[in-house]
């Protein structure tokens, strides 16, 4: 490979790295709400997986098992949304076939 070709490749890699860092910073600022049972349980998580808030409707406090199940559903809902948003933000920045953990 010629020196010019290697230089261009390095520039492309640096630009891709800068774009990835920018996208990661943008993701850190996005909060997602996951919910269960029409909002009786809600969780708010950033796209960098920082848990921000959990809301539990007081009517659920008497049934521990149901509450535990709803919390799991709400977290899974939020994580699915985070995955979709992350893939949208990061998907176009990587060459086909190259997947990095976000």
C-alpha positions in Angstrom: 0.0 0.0 0.0 1.4 3.4 -0.9 2.1 6.1 1.7 -0.8 8.2 0.4 -3.2 5.3 0.7 -2.1 4.6 4.2 -2.4 8.3 5.1 -6.0 8.4 3.8 -6.8 5.2 5.7 -5.5 6.8 8.9 -7.5 9.9 8.3 -10.6 7.9 7.7 -10.0 5.9 10.9 -9.5 9.1 12.9 -12.7 10.6 11.4 -14.6 7.5 12.2 -13.3 7.5 15.8 -14.3 11.2 16.2 -17.8 10.4 14.8 -18.2 7.5 17.2 -17.2 9.6 20.2 -19.6 12.3 19.2 -22.4 9.7 18.8 -21.6 8.2 22.2 -21.7 11.6 23.8 -25.1 12.3 22.2 -26.4 8.9 23.5 -25.3 9.7 27.0 -27.7 12.7 26.9 -30.8 10.7 25.8 -33.2 9.3 28.4 -35.6 6.5 27.6 -38.7 5.5 29.5 -39.7 1.9 29.8 -43.1 1.0 31.3 -45.3 -1.9 32.3 -49.1 -2.2 32.7 -50.0 1.1 31.1 -47.5 3.0 33.1 -48.1 1.6 36.6 -44.4 0.9 36.7 -42.0 3.2 34.8 -38.2 3.3 34.6 -36.1 6.0 33.1 -32.7 5.0 31.9 -30.1 6.9 29.8 -28.8 5.4 26.6 -25.6 4.8 28.5 -27.6 2.6 30.9 -27.6 5.0 33.8 -30.8 4.4 35.8 -32.3 7.8 36.5 -35.7 7.1 38.1 -38.2 4.4 39.0 -41.9 5.1 39.5 -44.2 2.5 41.1 -47.9 3.1 41.4 -48.9 2.7 45.1 -51.6 0.3 44.1 -49.0 -2.3 43.4 -47.3 -2.3 46.8 -49.4 -5.1 48.2 -48.4 -7.8 45.6 -44.7 -8.3 45.7 -44.5 -10.9 42.9 -46.6 -8.8 40.5 -44.5 -5.8 41.3 -41.3 -7.7 40.6 -42.6 -8.9 37.3 -43.7 -5.4 36.3 -40.3 -3.9 37.2 -38.6 -6.5 34.9 -41.0 -5.8 32.1 -40.4 -2.0 32.4 -36.6 -2.5 32.4 -36.8 -4.8 29.4 -39.0 -2.3 27.6 -36.5 0.5 28.2 -33.5 -1.6 27.2 -35.2 -2.5 23.9 -35.7 1.2 23.2 -32.1 2.0 24.1 -30.9 -0.7 21.7 -33.0 0.7 18.8 -31.8 4.3 19.5 -28.2 3.2 19.8 -28.3 1.2 16.6 -29.8 4.2 14.8 -27.1 6.5 16.1 -24.1 4.2 15.7 -25.2 2.0 12.8 -24.1 4.3 10.0 -20.7 5.0 11.6 -19.2 1.5 11.3 -18.2 -0.4 8.2 -20.5 -3.3 7.4 -19.8 -6.4 9.5 -17.9 -4.5 12.2 -19.9 -4.2 15.4 -18.5 -2.6 18.5 -20.1 -2.7 22.0 -21.8 0.5 22.8 
